[in-house]
């Protein structure tokens, strides 16, 4: 006899927590998350993560990519991975619906065109959120912070080429605290994560010595030091 079989009436949705560091050009970098405003009940007027029902003929990763492309026309993802399952029976009204969340990253300075009901919102100033989507964002942000310490995932947020000051802005925004640019460069270079390009940035209005430019050695996710941690200043 087979026990504990899932209820066949249980629905399954796939939701994506998509982050981008915005405001690099104005030196006001903020980690932002992509949200859409609900036009119908339940939770009309609240903001939700993009996603929807899992089709019977697709896996969850394919579903996440499809829905980001179809619903918010977002195709400029440099990283997408499954995060967690939210299964509280009362998480949404109506029939029980289980949600699988994904972490998606968009690099700067990509500017994807979005529908009128979809916007980027700073993670530290979220609008009223629908259902349990706020803790989903909190969970995804915590995972991103951890991964910035022990993987090369910064490639998915940074420009293709960058000065160290820009890379510091990306990490500061994503981590939520300041890091030392020299130490960041030393750590990432020692792990073989970034290398100089041999070029320099264009001089700004203030003049001065042009900054050396760097790039990530790979545009593919990998663990670089599983025990590492980028800690906030004491």
C-alpha positions in Angstrom: 0.0 0.0 0.0 1.4 3.4 -1.0 1.0 6.1 1.7 1.4 9.8 1.8 0.5 10.3 -1.8 0.2 14.0 -2.8 -3.3 15.4 -3.3 -3.9 15.3 -7.1 -5.8 18.6 -6.8 -2.7 20.5 -5.5 -1.6 23.1 -8.0 2.1 24.0 -8.5 3.3 27.5 -9.5 6.8 28.7 -10.4 7.9 32.2 -9.2 11.1 34.1 -10.0 13.0 36.5 -7.7 14.9 38.5 -10.3 17.5 40.9 -9.0 19.5 43.6 -10.8 21.9 46.3 -9.4 20.5 49.5 -10.7 21.8 53.1 -10.6 25.5 52.3 -11.2 25.8 55.2 -13.7 24.7 57.7 -11.1 26.8 56.1 -8.3 23.6 55.4 -6.5 23.6 51.6 -6.8 20.6 49.7 -5.4 19.8 46.0 -5.5 16.3 45.9 -7.1 13.8 43.1 -7.6 11.3 42.8 -10.5 7.6 42.9 -9.5 4.3 43.2 -11.2 1.1 44.9 -9.9 -1.9 42.7 -9.5 -4.9 44.0 -11.4 -7.4 41.4 -10.1 -8.5 39.9 -6.8 -7.2 38.4 -4.7 -4.7 41.0 -3.5 -5.6 43.5 -6.2 -3.1 46.4 -6.2 -0.4 44.4 -4.3 2.9 43.5 -6.0 3.8 40.0 -6.9 6.8 38.1 -8.2 6.6 37.1 -11.9 5.5 33.5 -12.6 2.5 31.3 -12.8 1.3 27.8 -13.1 3.6 24.9 -14.0 2.4 23.2 -17.2 2.1 19.4 -17.2 4.5 19.2 -20.1 7.4 21.3 -18.8 10.0 21.1 -16.1 10.3 24.0 -13.5 13.3 25.7 -15.0 11.7 25.8 -18.5 8.5 27.1 -16.9 10.4 29.9 -15.1 12.2 31.0 -18.3 9.0 30.8 -20.4 7.0 32.9 -18.0 9.7 35.5 -17.7 9.8 35.8 -21.5 6.1 35.7 -22.0 4.8 37.8 -19.1 7.4 40.4 -18.5 9.5 40.0 -21.8 12.6 39.4 -19.7 15.2 37.5 -21.7 18.5 39.0 -20.5 19.1 36.6 -17.6 22.7 35.7 -16.9 21.9 33.3 -14.1 18.8 31.2 -13.1 18.6 28.6 -10.4 15.9 26.9 -8.3 15.9 28.0 -4.6 13.1 26.7 -2.4 9.6 25.3 -2.1 6.9 27.2 -0.2 4.1 24.7 0.8 2.0 26.2 3.6 -1.5 24.9 2.8 -2.9 28.4 3.5 -0.3 30.4 1.6 -2.8 31.5 -1.1 -6.7 31.5 -1.0 -8.6 28.8 -2.9 -7.2 25.4 -3.9 -3.9 24.5 -2.3 -1.0 25.8 -4.4 2.7 24.9 -3.8 5.3 27.4 -5.1 8.8 26.7 -6.2 11.0 29.8 -6.3 13.9 30.7 -8.6 16.8 33.2 -8.3 17.3 35.1 -11.5 20.0 37.7 -12.1 20.2 40.5 -14.7 23.5 42.3 -15.4 24.1 46.0 -15.4 23.6 48.0 -17.5 20.9 45.9 -19.2 17.7 47.8 -19.6 15.0 45.3 -20.6 11.7 46.7 -21.8 8.9 45.9 -19.3 5.1 46.0 -19.5 3.4 49.0 -17.9 2.4 46.9 -14.8 5.9 45.7 -14.1 8.7 47.6 -12.4 12.0 47.3 -10.6 11.7 48.0 -6.8 14.6 48.5 -4.4 14.9 45.5 -2.1 15.2 47.8 0.9 12.0 49.6 0.0 9.5 47.0 -1.1 5.9 48.0 -1.8 2.9 46.2 -0.3 3.4 42.5 -1.3 0.9 39.8 -2.2 0.6 36.5 -0.3 4.0 35.2 0.9 6.1 36.9 -1.8 8.0 39.2 0.6 9.6 36.3 2.5 10.5 34.7 -0.8 12.5 37.8 -1.7 14.1 37.8 1.7 15.1 34.2 1.3 16.5 34.8 -2.2 18.5 37.8 -1.1 20.1 35.8 1.7 21.1 33.1 -0.7 22.6 35.7 -3.1 24.6 37.2 -0.2 26.0 33.8 0.7 26.8 33.0 -2.9 28.7 36.2 -3.4 31.1 35.0 -0.8 31.9 31.5 -2.1 31.1 31.6 -5.8 31.8 33.7 -8.8 28.2 34.7 -9.1 29.1 38.4 -9.3 29.6 37.9 -13.0 25.8 37.7 -13.4 25.3 41.2 -11.9 28.4 43.2 -13.1 29.0 44.8 -16.5 31.1 42.8 -19.0 34.1 45.0 -18.2 34.4 47.2 -15.1 36.6 49.4 -13.0 37.2 48.1 -9.4 35.1 51.0 -8.1 32.2 49.8 -10.2 32.6 46.2 -9.0 32.7 47.5 -5.4 29.4 49.3 -6.1 27.8 46.1 -7.4 29.0 44.1 -4.3 28.0 46.8 -1.9 24.5 47.0 -3.3 24.0 43.2 -3.4 25.5 42.5 0.0 23.8 45.5 1.7 27.0 46.7 3.3 30.3 48.3 2.2 33.3 46.2 1.2 36.9 47.4 0.7 37.7 47.6 -3.0 41.4 46.7 -2.6 40.5 43.6 -0.5 37.7 42.6 -2.9 40.1 42.8 -5.8 42.8 40.8 -3.9 40.3 38.0 -2.9 38.7 37.6 -6.4 42.0 37.8 -8.2 43.6 35.1 -5.9 40.6 32.8 -6.6 41.0 33.4 -10.4 37.6 35.0 -10.6 38.6 38.4 -12.2 41.6 39.4 -14.4 42.7 42.8 -15.8 41.7 43.4 -19.4 44.8 45.5 -20.2 42.7 48.6 -20.9 41.7 51.6 -18.9 38.4 53.5 -18.4 37.8 56.8 -20.1 38.9 59.8 -18.1 36.1 61.6 -16.2 35.5 65.3 -16.0 37.7 65.5 -13.0 40.7 64.1 -14.9 43.2 62.0 -12.9 44.7 58.6 -13.8 42.3 56.4 -15.8 41.2 53.3 -13.8 42.3 49.9 -14.9 39.5 47.7 -16.3 38.8 44.1 -15.3 36.5 41.3 -16.3 35.3 38.0 -14.9 37.2 35.0 -16.2 34.0 33.0 -16.7 30.4 33.7 -17.5 29.4 30.4 -15.9 28.5 29.8 -12.3 31.1 27.9 -10.2 32.1 27.5 -6.5 35.4 29.2 -5.8 35.9 28.7 -2.1 33.1 26.9 -0.2 34.2 28.1 3.2 34.7 31.8 2.3 32.6 34.7 3.6 32.6 38.4 2.7 32.0 39.9 6.1 30.7 43.5 6.8 33.2 45.9 8.4 33.5 45.8 12.2 
